[in-house]
Amino acid sequence: MPQAVSASMSRCLYAVLLTAGLCGSAGAALSQRIAKIADPQKVAEYSINVVEPNSGATVYSYDSHKPLIPASNMKLITTAAALKCLGANFEYRTRVGLSNGTLVVIGSGDPILGDKETDGKYGRRSGWVFEKIVQALRDRGVSEINDIVIDTTVFDDERVHPSWPVRDHNKWYACETCGLNYNVNCIELTTTNLGGTVVVQVEPATTFVEIANQVEAISSGESAVGSYRTAQPNKIIVFGKCKTKDGPFKVAIEKPAGFFGFLLAEHLARAGITAKGKLIEGAFCEDEEFQPLVEFVTPIADVLNRANTDSLGLAAEALLKTIHAHGNPDRKNGGWTGGREQIARCLTDLGIPTGEFKIDDGSGLSRQNRLTTNAITRLLLDQYRGTNWELFRISLAVGGEEGTIDRYFNEPRYQGKIHGKTGYISGVRAFSGVCFTDRGPYIFSVLSNGPKGLSRDAINDIAKAIIDEYRVAN
């Protein structure tokens, strides 16, 4: 026999039914808008999913369970998993101290130590890390040290992902991932034509790299300057033509721990502190005497921001390895294999079928990654409903305002209302995030693969269509 339904329960049931009805009606209209943008007969593989997060209702879906290459949308998965595994209060802590006259630097895997963008945010000048170390030594009256030991054992020794194209290894977005990173493991090169002679400036200035200057000075025509590596580590050939000035442009270096140690030794020498011994990359035994000098702390929020707002690959790869390291009893030896396994567990815990994802790296540079738009929206929905949503949301780029989509969505009706993560590698375009419409937020994900896939403009127009569909007329 049916039981009576209370008035309050009836109101709740009415609200749920009304929401479902609105989603169904609006979904049909949204489908028509999107169909005008993305005709499935005219493009290669693509997938779209749009979800109303408060009800969890899917308001539009096209091939949402089809695994595709996600490019940098992979960073959404990595950063969300990092928040879940490491927590919102996690901090990278790089420690510097003395041990029997040896200067010891213990890396934490921090991907943005000495990062120009982050330092600018906090008003820190270039080289401040080394200035702090020098000052700490002076405060203790130290004018001479023995060796400099760099401990990078928080991560394993695999610094270059095997799936990354070799041609990209000197690019900033494919820089090495190390237990001690500095200046996003890059130098910046600037070429200047000084009266017919081209000078190459390196920042930060260091003898760690050798520059072979093959740039031609020109007085007319177009300037174009590039660089490539040689078989000799950190010997970089700079080539092209320079009319006035080109750069700065980033070039990834090899052996980041050595890069940091070399810069440190150079700063010590300029400060009058003598280093008598060697620069050693190796494990520091925690049982030995260690007198702390200075500690550099980076909150996870800053790393999430650089990964999602600015699409910094190093931030995502370091987070993946950190997830693995902190899952180990000694919190060391974080690597891609262990990180992949833990991220995969995060996805399966959300009920995402294993056939809807393949994790290869953390940044999305690898073409071996696979995701579905269903998997991405479910992960974003989990973030939206969790306690860390605000922290995650502010890590995203903002249309017309910040990050990789600051030059898009500049119209008043869209500006500041589309928060998301773009993705691009050859033949792949992606965009996922949340649209804040007049009728509330809508989570979306768009993936497109193939040389004739959806254009960036078309993908952006899909996000605009969501804003337009749920606009309240004045």
C-alpha positions as CSV (number, residue, x, y, z in Angstrom):
1,M,0.0,0.0,0.0
2,P,1.5,3.4,-1.0
3,Q,2.6,5.5,1.9
4,A,1.6,9.2,2.3
5,V,4.1,11.8,1.1
6,S,4.6,14.8,3.3
7,A,4.2,18.4,2.0
8,S,7.9,19.0,2.4
9,M,8.8,15.8,0.5
10,S,6.3,16.8,-2.2
11,R,8.0,20.2,-2.6
12,C,11.4,18.5,-2.9
13,L,10.0,16.0,-5.5
14,Y,8.5,18.9,-7.4
15,A,11.8,20.8,-7.4
16,V,13.7,17.8,-8.7
17,L,11.1,17.2,-11.5
18,L,11.1,20.8,-12.4
19,T,14.9,20.9,-12.6
20,A,14.9,17.8,-14.8
21,G,12.3,19.3,-17.1
22,L,14.3,22.5,-17.5
23,C,17.4,20.5,-18.2
24,G,15.6,18.5,-20.8
25,S,14.1,21.6,-22.5
26,A,17.4,23.6,-22.4
27,G,19.4,20.6,-23.5
28,A,17.4,20.3,-26.7
29,A,18.0,24.0,-27.4
30,L,21.7,23.7,-26.5
31,S,21.9,20.7,-28.9
32,Q,20.7,22.8,-31.7
33,R,23.2,25.6,-30.9
34,I,26.1,23.1,-30.8
35,A,25.0,21.3,-33.9
36,K,25.4,24.5,-35.9
37,I,29.0,24.8,-34.6
38,A,30.1,21.2,-34.9
39,D,28.7,19.1,-37.7
40,P,29.9,15.6,-37.1
41,Q,29.9,14.9,-40.9
42,K,32.5,17.6,-41.6
43,V,35.2,17.0,-38.9
44,A,37.3,14.2,-37.6
45,E,36.8,12.6,-34.2
46,Y,35.5,14.8,-31.5
47,S,33.6,14.4,-28.2
48,I,31.6,16.8,-26.1
49,N,29.9,16.6,-22.7
50,V,28.0,19.3,-20.7
51,V,26.8,18.7,-17.2
52,E,24.6,20.8,-14.8
53,P,26.6,20.1,-11.5
54,N,24.0,20.8,-8.9
55,S,21.7,18.1,-10.3
56,G,24.4,16.1,-12.0
57,A,22.2,16.0,-15.1
58,T,23.9,15.7,-18.5
59,V,22.4,18.5,-20.7
60,Y,24.4,17.7,-23.9
61,S,26.5,14.7,-24.9
62,Y,28.2,13.6,-28.1
63,D,30.5,10.6,-28.2
64,S,31.3,11.3,-24.5
65,H,32.6,7.8,-23.8
66,K,35.1,7.8,-26.7
67,P,38.7,7.9,-25.5
68,L,40.7,10.6,-27.3
69,I,44.1,12.3,-26.9
70,P,43.5,15.1,-24.4
71,A,46.7,17.2,-24.8
72,S,47.0,19.6,-21.9
73,N,43.6,18.7,-20.5
74,M,45.6,15.9,-18.9
75,K,46.7,18.6,-16.4
76,L,43.2,18.7,-15.0
77,I,43.4,15.1,-14.1
78,T,46.9,15.4,-12.6
79,T,46.1,18.5,-10.5
80,A,42.8,17.1,-9.2
81,A,44.5,13.9,-8.2
82,A,47.3,15.9,-6.5
83,L,44.7,17.7,-4.4
84,K,43.1,14.4,-3.5
85,C,46.3,12.6,-2.7
86,L,48.4,15.4,-1.2
87,G,45.7,17.7,0.3
88,A,45.0,21.4,0.0
89,N,47.6,22.3,2.7
90,F,50.5,20.5,1.0
91,E,53.7,22.4,0.6
92,Y,57.0,21.8,-1.2
93,R,59.9,22.4,1.2
94,T,63.4,22.7,-0.2
95,R,65.9,22.5,2.7
96,V,69.5,24.0,2.7
97,G,71.9,23.3,5.5
98,L,75.5,22.5,6.6
99,S,76.9,19.1,7.4
100,N,80.5,19.0,8.6
101,G,81.5,21.9,6.4
102,T,79.6,20.6,3.3
103,L,76.7,22.7,2.0
104,V,73.7,20.4,1.4
105,V,70.6,21.2,-0.6
106,I,67.7,18.7,-0.2
107,G,65.2,19.0,-3.1
108,S,61.5,18.5,-2.6
109,G,60.5,18.2,-6.3
110,D,59.3,21.8,-6.2
111,P,58.6,22.7,-9.9
112,I,58.5,26.5,-9.4
113,L,61.5,27.3,-7.2
114,G,63.0,30.4,-8.7
115,D,60.2,30.6,-11.3
116,K,60.0,34.1,-12.8
117,E,56.2,34.2,-12.9
118,T,55.8,33.1,-9.3
119,D,58.6,35.3,-8.1
120,G,56.9,38.3,-9.8
121,K,53.7,37.5,-8.0
122,Y,55.4,37.8,-4.7
123,G,57.7,40.7,-5.6
124,R,60.9,38.6,-5.4
125,R,63.8,39.5,-7.6
126,S,65.8,37.2,-9.8
127,G,68.4,35.2,-7.9
128,W,66.7,35.7,-4.5
129,V,67.1,32.0,-3.7
130,F,70.9,32.2,-3.8
131,E,70.9,35.5,-2.0
132,K,69.1,33.9,0.9
133,I,71.6,31.1,1.1
134,V,74.5,33.5,0.9
135,Q,73.0,35.6,3.7
136,A,72.4,32.6,5.9
137,L,76.0,31.6,5.5
138,R,77.2,35.1,6.3
139,D,75.0,35.3,9.4
140,R,76.8,32.2,10.7
141,G,80.2,33.6,9.8
142,V,80.9,31.0,7.2
143,S,83.4,32.1,4.6
144,E,84.5,28.7,3.3
145,I,82.7,25.4,2.5
146,N,83.8,22.0,1.3
147,D,81.5,20.2,-1.2
148,I,78.1,21.2,-2.4
149,V,75.7,18.2,-2.3
150,I,72.4,18.3,-4.1
151,D,70.0,15.6,-3.0
152,T,67.3,14.9,-5.6
153,T,66.2,11.5,-4.3
154,V,62.6,12.6,-3.8
155,F,62.2,11.7,-7.5
156,D,63.8,8.9,-9.5
157,D,66.5,9.4,-12.1
158,E,64.2,9.4,-15.1
159,R,64.1,13.1,-16.0
160,V,62.9,12.8,-19.6
161,H,59.6,11.0,-20.4
162,P,60.2,8.3,-23.0
163,S,57.1,9.3,-25.0
164,W,58.1,12.9,-25.5
165,P,59.3,13.7,-29.0
166,V,63.1,14.2,-29.1
167,R,62.7,17.3,-31.2
168,D,60.9,18.9,-28.2
169,H,63.5,18.2,-25.6
170,N,65.0,21.7,-25.7
171,K,61.5,23.3,-25.5
172,W,60.3,24.8,-22.2
173,Y,57.2,22.7,-22.2
174,A,59.3,19.5,-22.4
175,C,62.0,20.4,-19.8
176,E,63.5,17.7,-17.6
177,T,61.7,16.8,-14.3
178,C,64.1,16.6,-11.4
179,G,64.0,16.4,-7.6
180,L,65.5,19.9,-7.6
181,N,64.2,22.2,-10.2
182,Y,65.1,25.9,-10.7
183,N,63.9,28.6,-13.1
184,V,61.5,25.9,-14.7
185,N,64.8,24.2,-15.8
186,C,65.3,26.7,-18.5
187,I,67.6,29.6,-19.5
188,E,66.4,32.6,-21.5
189,L,68.2,33.7,-24.6
190,T,68.2,37.2,-26.2
191,T,70.0,38.1,-29.3
192,T,70.9,41.8,-30.1
193,N,72.4,43.2,-33.3
194,L,75.1,45.7,-32.2
195,G,76.3,47.4,-35.3
196,G,76.6,44.2,-37.4
197,T,77.7,41.9,-34.6
198,V,75.1,39.7,-32.9
199,V,75.5,39.2,-29.1
200,V,73.7,36.4,-27.3
201,Q,72.7,37.2,-23.7
202,V,71.9,34.3,-21.3
203,E,69.7,34.7,-18.3
204,P,70.5,33.7,-15.6
205,A,74.1,34.3,-16.5
206,T,76.1,31.2,-16.0
207,T,79.0,29.1,-17.4
208,F,76.9,26.0,-16.9
209,V,75.8,26.3,-20.6
210,E,78.0,26.8,-23.6
211,I,76.5,28.9,-26.4
212,A,77.7,28.5,-30.0
213,N,76.6,31.7,-31.7
214,Q,75.7,31.1,-35.3
215,V,73.3,34.1,-35.7
216,E,73.7,36.2,-38.8
217,A,73.3,40.0,-38.4
218,I,71.0,41.5,-41.1
219,S,69.9,45.1,-41.9
220,S,66.7,44.2,-43.7
221,G,64.3,41.4,-44.0
222,E,62.7,39.3,-41.2
223,S,64.4,38.2,-38.0
224,A,64.1,34.6,-36.9
225,V,66.2,33.0,-34.2
226,G,66.1,29.5,-32.9
227,S,68.3,27.0,-31.0
228,Y,69.1,23.4,-30.8
229,R,71.1,21.0,-28.6
230,T,74.3,19.1,-29.5
231,A,75.7,15.8,-28.4
232,Q,77.6,17.6,-25.7
233,P,75.3,18.3,-22.7
234,N,74.3,21.9,-22.4
235,K,76.1,23.0,-25.5
236,I,73.4,25.0,-27.3
237,I,73.7,26.3,-30.9
238,V,71.8,29.5,-31.5
239,F,71.1,30.2,-35.2
240,G,69.1,32.4,-37.5
241,K,69.0,36.0,-38.5
242,C,68.7,39.1,-36.2
243,K,68.0,42.6,-37.4
244,T,67.6,44.4,-34.1
245,K,66.7,42.3,-31.1
246,D,65.0,38.9,-30.6
247,G,63.8,37.2,-27.4
248,P,63.9,36.5,-24.7
249,F,62.9,32.9,-25.5
250,K,63.2,29.9,-23.2
251,V,65.5,26.9,-23.8
252,A,65.4,23.8,-21.6
253,I,68.7,22.8,-20.1
254,E,69.9,19.3,-19.2
255,K,70.7,18.1,-15.7
256,P,68.7,20.6,-13.6
257,A,70.3,19.7,-10.3
258,G,73.7,20.5,-11.8
259,F,72.3,23.8,-13.1
260,F,71.1,24.8,-9.6
261,G,74.4,23.7,-8.0
262,F,76.5,25.6,-10.6
263,L,74.5,28.8,-10.1
264,L,74.8,28.4,-6.4
265,A,78.6,28.0,-6.6
266,E,78.8,31.1,-8.9
267,H,76.8,33.2,-6.4
268,L,79.0,32.0,-3.5
269,A,82.1,33.0,-5.4
270,R,80.8,36.4,-6.2
271,A,79.9,36.8,-2.5
272,G,83.5,35.9,-1.4
273,I,82.6,32.5,0.0
274,T,85.0,29.8,-1.1
275,A,83.9,26.4,-2.2
276,K,86.9,24.1,-2.0
277,G,85.4,20.8,-2.9
278,K,83.1,19.3,-5.6
279,L,79.6,19.6,-6.8
280,I,77.9,16.3,-6.1
281,E,74.4,15.1,-6.9
282,G,73.7,12.3,-4.5
283,A,71.7,11.1,-1.5
284,F,72.3,12.9,1.8
285,C,72.1,10.5,4.7
286,E,69.6,12.0,7.2
287,D,71.5,10.3,10.0
288,E,74.4,12.7,9.5
289,E,74.6,16.1,11.3
290,F,72.5,18.7,9.5
291,Q,72.4,22.3,10.6
292,P,69.5,24.1,8.8
293,L,70.3,27.3,7.1
294,V,67.2,28.2,5.1
295,E,64.1,26.6,3.8
296,F,62.1,27.5,0.7
297,V,58.4,26.8,0.9
298,T,55.9,26.6,-2.0
299,P,52.2,26.0,-1.4
300,I,50.4,23.6,-3.7
301,A,48.0,26.4,-4.7
302,D,50.9,28.1,-6.6
303,V,51.8,24.9,-8.4
304,L,48.2,24.2,-9.4
305,N,47.9,27.8,-10.8
306,R,51.0,27.4,-12.9
307,A,49.8,24.0,-14.2
308,N,46.3,25.0,-15.1
309,T,46.3,28.8,-15.7
310,D,49.6,28.9,-17.6
311,S,49.8,25.2,-18.7
312,L,53.3,24.7,-17.2
313,G,54.2,21.1,-18.0
314,L,56.9,20.9,-15.3
315,A,54.3,21.7,-12.7
316,A,52.1,18.8,-13.7
317,E,54.9,16.3,-14.1
318,A,56.3,17.2,-10.7
319,L,52.9,16.8,-9.1
320,L,52.5,13.3,-10.7
321,K,55.9,12.2,-9.3
322,T,55.2,13.8,-5.9
323,I,51.9,11.9,-5.6
324,H,54.0,8.7,-6.0
325,A,56.8,9.8,-3.7
326,H,54.4,10.7,-0.9
327,G,52.7,7.3,-1.2
328,N,56.0,5.6,-0.5
329,P,57.1,4.9,3.2
330,D,60.2,7.0,2.8
331,R,58.5,9.7,0.6
332,K,61.2,9.3,-2.0
333,N,61.8,7.9,-5.5
334,G,58.7,9.3,-7.1
335,G,58.3,8.3,-10.7
336,W,56.0,8.3,-13.7
337,T,55.0,4.6,-13.3
338,G,53.9,4.9,-9.7
339,G,52.3,8.3,-10.3
340,R,50.3,6.9,-13.2
341,E,49.0,4.0,-11.0
342,Q,47.9,6.3,-8.2
343,I,46.1,8.7,-10.6
344,A,44.4,5.8,-12.2
345,R,43.1,4.7,-8.8
346,C,41.7,8.2,-8.2
347,L,39.7,7.9,-11.5
348,T,38.4,4.4,-10.8
349,D,37.4,5.5,-7.3
350,L,35.1,8.0,-9.0
351,G,33.5,5.1,-10.9
352,I,35.1,6.0,-14.2
353,P,35.6,2.8,-16.3
354,T,39.2,1.9,-17.0
355,G,38.4,1.8,-20.7
356,E,37.8,5.6,-20.6
357,F,41.3,6.6,-19.7
358,K,45.0,5.9,-20.2
359,I,47.5,7.8,-18.2
360,D,51.0,8.2,-19.6
361,D,52.4,11.5,-18.3
362,G,51.1,14.3,-16.2
363,S,51.1,17.2,-18.6
364,G,49.5,15.8,-21.8
365,L,52.6,16.2,-24.0
366,S,52.6,12.4,-24.6
367,R,50.3,11.2,-27.4
368,Q,49.8,8.0,-25.5
369,N,47.3,9.6,-23.1
370,R,43.6,8.9,-23.6
371,L,40.6,10.5,-21.8
372,T,36.9,10.7,-22.5
373,T,34.9,13.9,-22.0
374,N,32.7,11.9,-19.6
375,A,35.8,11.1,-17.5
376,I,36.8,14.8,-17.5
377,T,33.4,16.1,-16.6
378,R,33.0,13.5,-13.8
379,L,36.3,14.5,-12.3
380,L,35.3,18.2,-12.5
381,L,32.0,17.4,-11.0
382,D,33.8,15.7,-8.1
383,Q,35.9,18.8,-7.6
384,Y,32.8,21.0,-7.7
385,R,31.1,19.0,-5.0
386,G,34.2,18.7,-2.8
387,T,35.8,20.9,-0.2
388,N,38.6,22.1,-2.5
389,W,36.5,23.4,-5.3
390,E,37.4,27.1,-4.8
391,L,41.1,26.3,-4.7
392,F,40.8,24.2,-7.9
393,R,38.6,26.8,-9.6
394,I,41.0,29.7,-9.1
395,S,43.8,27.5,-10.6
396,L,42.0,27.6,-14.0
397,A,42.5,30.1,-16.8
398,V,39.8,32.8,-17.0
399,G,38.4,33.9,-20.3
400,G,39.3,37.4,-21.3
401,E,41.3,37.9,-18.1
402,E,44.0,35.4,-17.2
403,G,46.1,32.5,-18.5
404,T,45.9,30.7,-21.8
405,I,42.5,32.1,-22.6
406,D,43.1,35.7,-21.7
407,R,42.9,36.7,-25.3
408,Y,39.6,34.9,-25.9
409,F,36.1,35.7,-24.6
410,N,36.8,39.4,-24.4
411,E,33.2,40.4,-25.1
412,P,31.4,41.7,-22.0
413,R,28.8,38.9,-22.1
414,Y,31.6,36.2,-21.8
415,Q,34.5,37.9,-20.0
416,G,35.3,36.4,-16.7
417,K,32.5,33.8,-17.0
418,I,34.4,30.9,-18.6
419,H,37.0,29.2,-16.5
420,G,38.9,26.3,-18.0
421,K,42.0,24.5,-19.3
422,T,43.0,24.5,-23.0
423,G,45.0,21.8,-24.7
424,Y,46.9,21.7,-27.9
425,I,49.5,19.4,-29.6
426,S,49.6,18.6,-33.3
427,G,46.2,17.4,-34.5
428,V,44.7,17.7,-31.0
429,R,42.6,20.5,-29.5
430,A,40.8,20.5,-26.2
431,F,39.0,22.7,-23.8
432,S,37.3,21.8,-20.5
433,G,36.1,23.7,-17.5
434,V,33.1,25.5,-16.1
435,C,30.8,28.2,-17.6
436,F,29.2,30.5,-15.0
437,T,25.9,31.4,-16.6
438,D,23.0,33.5,-15.4
439,R,21.3,30.2,-14.4
440,G,24.2,28.7,-12.6
441,P,27.4,26.8,-13.4
442,Y,27.7,24.3,-16.2
443,I,30.7,21.9,-16.5
444,F,31.9,21.1,-20.0
445,S,34.5,19.2,-21.9
446,V,35.4,19.2,-25.6
447,L,38.1,17.0,-27.1
448,S,38.9,17.0,-30.9
449,N,41.5,14.8,-32.7
450,G,42.6,14.7,-36.3
451,P,43.9,17.2,-38.8
452,K,40.4,18.3,-39.8
453,G,39.1,18.4,-36.2
454,L,37.3,21.2,-34.5
455,S,39.1,24.6,-34.7
456,R,39.9,26.6,-31.7
457,D,37.3,29.1,-32.6
458,A,34.6,26.3,-32.9
459,I,35.6,24.9,-29.5
460,N,35.4,28.4,-28.0
461,D,32.0,28.9,-29.6
462,I,30.7,25.8,-27.9
463,A,31.6,27.4,-24.5
464,K,29.9,30.7,-25.7
465,A,26.8,28.7,-26.7
466,I,26.5,27.4,-23.1
467,I,26.6,31.0,-21.8
468,D,24.1,32.2,-24.4
469,E,21.7,29.3,-23.8
470,Y,21.3,30.0,-20.1
471,R,21.2,33.7,-20.3
472,V,18.4,35.5,-18.5
473,A,16.9,38.3,-20.6
474,N,17.0,41.7,-19.1
